[in-house]
Structure formats: C-alpha cells, structure tokens
Amino acid sequence: AAAALRAWLSWARRCRLEPFKRLAKTLSERFDAVVRGMLDGRSNAYVEAMNGLLQQTKTAARGFRTVENFIAIAYLRMSKLKHLPDNP
C-alpha cells in the first residue's frame, strides 16, 4: 500500500493539475495515517455504522440523568460484548 501510494504521489506532484498537487501535498502530510487506513480496510461505512449505534444509544438514554450514564451505556452498546446474560 505504501509503495503504491508513493508512486501515485510522485505522479501527482508532477501533474499539471493543481487540485492533484494539493491532494498529493495533503496525503503526504498524513502519509502514515492514510496507509494505516488502507490496510485496516475500514471505509466510511464503518464510521457511519458506529454513528448509527451512537444515535440509537442517545435515543435510549434520554431517561438518564447525567452524561456519565450516557457514556457508560454507549460503551456497553458499542462494544458488542458477547458474554452478557440475556435481558429478562
């Protein structure tokens, strides 16, 4: 992934199109994070799914009195623990 990205960045820096040059500069500044993201295989869909779970938790947590309680239930719901007993 790193070699392919370096090759593309090399091409983009020599490109005559200014948007590609700006993109290459931005990707170069964040090179390690971009490569890590490519190797993790996570897309925007993963982030959107996590956001959906958080929104469901927020809806369910309206009866809680403090932010700490909301954070606790968010951790419980989003961690997808398998060893918890069934809800009675």
Beta strands, then each sheet from edge to edge (+ up, - down):
end
